[in-house]
């Protein structure tokens, strides 16, 4: 059985606490927009950032030749 360290730390509030620190640092520095990205298939990240009230405003597509 494989359990990653990430799995054992999920749903404990660490990510939300970290994001709150990031928001405060940004506000203190006059930053009013935080932009991030994650892999399309990473549903855990998608759900987390949605819960943090991030909104999607663009998409990237690519074609490998």
PyMOL commands that place a pseudoatom at each C-alpha (Angstrom):
pseudoatom trace, name=CA, resn=UNK, resi=1, chain=A, elem=C, hetatm=0, pos=[0.000, 0.000, 0.000]
pseudoatom trace, name=CA, resn=UNK, resi=2, chain=A, elem=C, hetatm=0, pos=[1.314, 3.419, -0.982]
pseudoatom trace, name=CA, resn=UNK, resi=3, chain=A, elem=C, hetatm=0, pos=[0.453, 6.558, 1.000]
pseudoatom trace, name=CA, resn=UNK, resi=4, chain=A, elem=C, hetatm=0, pos=[2.214, 9.768, 0.087]
pseudoatom trace, name=CA, resn=UNK, resi=5, chain=A, elem=C, hetatm=0, pos=[3.036, 12.476, 2.608]
pseudoatom trace, name=CA, resn=UNK, resi=6, chain=A, elem=C, hetatm=0, pos=[0.648, 14.743, 0.697]
pseudoatom trace, name=CA, resn=UNK, resi=7, chain=A, elem=C, hetatm=0, pos=[-2.221, 12.311, 1.302]
pseudoatom trace, name=CA, resn=UNK, resi=8, chain=A, elem=C, hetatm=0, pos=[-1.559, 12.270, 5.047]
pseudoatom trace, name=CA, resn=UNK, resi=9, chain=A, elem=C, hetatm=0, pos=[-1.617, 16.086, 5.224]
pseudoatom trace, name=CA, resn=UNK, resi=10, chain=A, elem=C, hetatm=0, pos=[-4.792, 16.617, 3.205]
pseudoatom trace, name=CA, resn=UNK, resi=11, chain=A, elem=C, hetatm=0, pos=[-7.918, 18.100, 4.777]
pseudoatom trace, name=CA, resn=UNK, resi=12, chain=A, elem=C, hetatm=0, pos=[-6.059, 19.410, 7.817]
pseudoatom trace, name=CA, resn=UNK, resi=13, chain=A, elem=C, hetatm=0, pos=[-6.285, 23.094, 6.868]
pseudoatom trace, name=CA, resn=UNK, resi=14, chain=A, elem=C, hetatm=0, pos=[-2.601, 23.547, 6.027]
pseudoatom trace, name=CA, resn=UNK, resi=15, chain=A, elem=C, hetatm=0, pos=[-3.269, 24.692, 2.462]
pseudoatom trace, name=CA, resn=UNK, resi=16, chain=A, elem=C, hetatm=0, pos=[-5.957, 27.144, 3.544]
pseudoatom trace, name=CA, resn=UNK, resi=17, chain=A, elem=C, hetatm=0, pos=[-3.683, 28.561, 6.243]
pseudoatom trace, name=CA, resn=UNK, resi=18, chain=A, elem=C, hetatm=0, pos=[-0.877, 28.976, 3.739]
pseudoatom trace, name=CA, resn=UNK, resi=19, chain=A, elem=C, hetatm=0, pos=[-3.207, 30.744, 1.313]
pseudoatom trace, name=CA, resn=UNK, resi=20, chain=A, elem=C, hetatm=0, pos=[-4.339, 33.125, 4.078]
pseudoatom trace, name=CA, resn=UNK, resi=21, chain=A, elem=C, hetatm=0, pos=[-0.687, 34.043, 4.683]
pseudoatom trace, name=CA, resn=UNK, resi=22, chain=A, elem=C, hetatm=0, pos=[-0.215, 34.620, 0.960]
pseudoatom trace, name=CA, resn=UNK, resi=23, chain=A, elem=C, hetatm=0, pos=[-3.298, 36.868, 0.852]
pseudoatom trace, name=CA, resn=UNK, resi=24, chain=A, elem=C, hetatm=0, pos=[-2.002, 38.938, 3.766]
pseudoatom trace, name=CA, resn=UNK, resi=25, chain=A, elem=C, hetatm=0, pos=[1.463, 39.311, 2.240]
pseudoatom trace, name=CA, resn=UNK, resi=26, chain=A, elem=C, hetatm=0, pos=[-0.106, 40.360, -1.055]
pseudoatom trace, name=CA, resn=UNK, resi=27, chain=A, elem=C, hetatm=0, pos=[-2.382, 42.921, 0.623]
pseudoatom trace, name=CA, resn=UNK, resi=28, chain=A, elem=C, hetatm=0, pos=[0.530, 44.356, 2.632]
pseudoatom trace, name=CA, resn=UNK, resi=29, chain=A, elem=C, hetatm=0, pos=[2.467, 44.857, -0.613]
pseudoatom trace, name=CA, resn=UNK, resi=30, chain=A, elem=C, hetatm=0, pos=[-0.422, 46.398, -2.530]
pseudoatom trace, name=CA, resn=UNK, resi=31, chain=A, elem=C, hetatm=0, pos=[-0.970, 43.346, -4.701]
pseudoatom trace, name=CA, resn=UNK, resi=32, chain=A, elem=C, hetatm=0, pos=[-4.608, 42.969, -5.669]
pseudoatom trace, name=CA, resn=UNK, resi=33, chain=A, elem=C, hetatm=0, pos=[-4.503, 39.933, -7.958]
pseudoatom trace, name=CA, resn=UNK, resi=34, chain=A, elem=C, hetatm=0, pos=[-3.099, 36.458, -7.409]
pseudoatom trace, name=CA, resn=UNK, resi=35, chain=A, elem=C, hetatm=0, pos=[-2.692, 34.301, -10.491]
pseudoatom trace, name=CA, resn=UNK, resi=36, chain=A, elem=C, hetatm=0, pos=[-1.831, 30.619, -10.410]
pseudoatom trace, name=CA, resn=UNK, resi=37, chain=A, elem=C, hetatm=0, pos=[-2.002, 27.546, -12.537]
pseudoatom trace, name=CA, resn=UNK, resi=38, chain=A, elem=C, hetatm=0, pos=[-2.241, 23.814, -12.058]
pseudoatom trace, name=CA, resn=UNK, resi=39, chain=A, elem=C, hetatm=0, pos=[-2.352, 20.789, -14.324]
pseudoatom trace, name=CA, resn=UNK, resi=40, chain=A, elem=C, hetatm=0, pos=[-5.716, 20.351, -16.048]
pseudoatom trace, name=CA, resn=UNK, resi=41, chain=A, elem=C, hetatm=0, pos=[-6.293, 16.861, -14.670]
pseudoatom trace, name=CA, resn=UNK, resi=42, chain=A, elem=C, hetatm=0, pos=[-5.461, 17.835, -11.060]
pseudoatom trace, name=CA, resn=UNK, resi=43, chain=A, elem=C, hetatm=0, pos=[-8.998, 17.772, -9.692]
pseudoatom trace, name=CA, resn=UNK, resi=44, chain=A, elem=C, hetatm=0, pos=[-7.754, 18.129, -6.098]
pseudoatom trace, name=CA, resn=UNK, resi=45, chain=A, elem=C, hetatm=0, pos=[-6.093, 21.463, -6.931]
pseudoatom trace, name=CA, resn=UNK, resi=46, chain=A, elem=C, hetatm=0, pos=[-9.100, 22.578, -8.975]
pseudoatom trace, name=CA, resn=UNK, resi=47, chain=A, elem=C, hetatm=0, pos=[-11.466, 21.868, -6.080]
pseudoatom trace, name=CA, resn=UNK, resi=48, chain=A, elem=C, hetatm=0, pos=[-9.141, 23.538, -3.549]
pseudoatom trace, name=CA, resn=UNK, resi=49, chain=A, elem=C, hetatm=0, pos=[-8.773, 26.773, -5.522]
pseudoatom trace, name=CA, resn=UNK, resi=50, chain=A, elem=C, hetatm=0, pos=[-12.496, 26.843, -6.248]
pseudoatom trace, name=CA, resn=UNK, resi=51, chain=A, elem=C, hetatm=0, pos=[-13.098, 26.593, -2.490]
pseudoatom trace, name=CA, resn=UNK, resi=52, chain=A, elem=C, hetatm=0, pos=[-10.665, 29.522, -2.097]
pseudoatom trace, name=CA, resn=UNK, resi=53, chain=A, elem=C, hetatm=0, pos=[-12.922, 31.545, -4.477]
pseudoatom trace, name=CA, resn=UNK, resi=54, chain=A, elem=C, hetatm=0, pos=[-10.490, 31.632, -7.389]
pseudoatom trace, name=CA, resn=UNK, resi=55, chain=A, elem=C, hetatm=0, pos=[-12.236, 32.003, -10.736]
pseudoatom trace, name=CA, resn=UNK, resi=56, chain=A, elem=C, hetatm=0, pos=[-11.172, 30.746, -14.137]
pseudoatom trace, name=CA, resn=UNK, resi=57, chain=A, elem=C, hetatm=0, pos=[-10.608, 33.564, -16.589]
pseudoatom trace, name=CA, resn=UNK, resi=58, chain=A, elem=C, hetatm=0, pos=[-8.473, 31.945, -19.275]
pseudoatom trace, name=CA, resn=UNK, resi=59, chain=A, elem=C, hetatm=0, pos=[-7.426, 28.570, -20.570]
pseudoatom trace, name=CA, resn=UNK, resi=60, chain=A, elem=C, hetatm=0, pos=[-4.217, 27.412, -22.170]
pseudoatom trace, name=CA, resn=UNK, resi=61, chain=A, elem=C, hetatm=0, pos=[-4.151, 24.833, -24.915]
pseudoatom trace, name=CA, resn=UNK, resi=62, chain=A, elem=C, hetatm=0, pos=[-1.227, 23.260, -26.725]
pseudoatom trace, name=CA, resn=UNK, resi=63, chain=A, elem=C, hetatm=0, pos=[-0.445, 20.895, -29.530]
pseudoatom trace, name=CA, resn=UNK, resi=64, chain=A, elem=C, hetatm=0, pos=[2.691, 18.839, -29.475]
pseudoatom trace, name=CA, resn=UNK, resi=65, chain=A, elem=C, hetatm=0, pos=[4.247, 18.341, -32.907]
for i in range(1, 65): cmd.bond("trace and resi %d" % i, "trace and resi %d" % (i + 1))
show_as sticks, trace
zoom trace
